[in-house]
Amino acid sequence: MRLRRLAVALALLFANRLSARVVPLTVREQVVVVALVEDSLADGEPAREEFTLGNLAIPPVVFAPLPESSPFSPHDQEQMAYWNLYQPDLFRVGAPAVTWSFGNGVSEIAGFPDSAKLQAELGQSWFEGSISFVAWRLENGRAVEVDIALNPGQRWTLDEAEATRPGGPLSFRRVLLSALGTAWGLRSSFSLSPRSRESVASASPDSYNGAILFSDDAAAVREAFGGAPIRDGLISAYSIVPFPLAPRRIPIRLSPASVRPGGGFKVVSPIKIENAGTESFANPLVEIYLAPRRFSLEGAVKVKQLRVRATIAPGGVRNVEVGRITAPASLPPGVYFLAFRLRASGDEVRGNDTAWSASNVSLNVKAD
């Protein structure tokens, strides 16, 4: 297992720092291909990366999207729109391509080409554990064409509950968000210093592979292109502690994990709130629910709310203790997951305001 992790780490270093292929075309123009490989890190172990910028694109980057017939359309366009919240007009949607062709001057979401097509266009084949290739053509150090290809040999899903289950399929949204970050110039690299930040560009354990842009992602795109004012609070159902090379995520757990209606339990270890926007927000409210299904508030019951007495500055991250919760006496028996909803004044980004306990963290409510 350690050898496999080392192999993956070396592949990530090769793919993201050294690049998988650099082919000179002219004095001022070159092609770069970056591979994203499958993450084999177990929950709780650090992904050894930090984040930088390089070979920035020239906005707006106009992508030929997936065809409407694809089961993943228009979710590729939605991920472009997500990035555009932090840098307006970073991406635009063009006309779908009839067939994928790298080097034609058009940036494309190439979809899921087989190894033969990938070899024909990029001179690369899918290798074991590979997830995606991002290929771009540079002129004077700036990306002028970017193509994104996904490995058809992997299992893919739009179900975030499945994608954040250990051993589950890959999240199409998460992988594409990361690939789009690579497309505009977001990079990862190794650092020996302690880290306490997250990014969509990082390799992370399955449980934390949600389709989320973190405050560092928003700050990076603003640093690259200027950005625009926005209010945005973000919540995660785990906490972060600084750790050498990469942040360490501490998942919540429940004690006890089984109660009767009206019984109490404690959320052990904090949750995390951060500010991905450009304006401070003060005293946010956190609502806590018991939900029958992860990533759905249908049938959920609110069991607590707490006020965070703090002002969180742009880029700020705060771990918040949840404490003790009482299961309502009227709660039907069953298995429930915890959902945390952030209420911050003036929040303009809604998709990152709810976080869920991991698939292996649930409360069993027993019958009397």
Salt bridges, closest charged atoms under 4 A:
GLU29 OE2 - ARG137 NH1 3.43
GLU45 OE2 - ARG5 NH1 3.25
GLU50 OE1 - ARG195 NH1 3.10
GLU78 OE1 - HIS75 ND1 3.08
ASP89 OD2 - ARG92 NH2 2.75
GLU121 OE2 - LYS117 NZ 2.98
GLU139 OE2 - ARG137 NH1 3.33
GLU145 OE1 - ARG137 NE 3.16
GLU160 OE2 - ARG173 NH1 3.22
GLU162 OE1 - ARG165 NH2 2.70
GLU198 OE2 - ARG249 NE 3.01
GLU198 OE1 - LYS272 NZ 3.01
ASP216 OD1 - ARG197 NE 2.81
GLU274 OE2 - LYS272 NZ 2.46
GLU279 OE1 - ARG231 NH1 3.22
GLU287 OE2 - LYS302 NZ 3.98
GLU287 OE1 - ARG343 NE 3.39
GLU298 OE1 - ARG293 NH2 3.73
ASP353 OD2 - ARG350 NH1 3.35
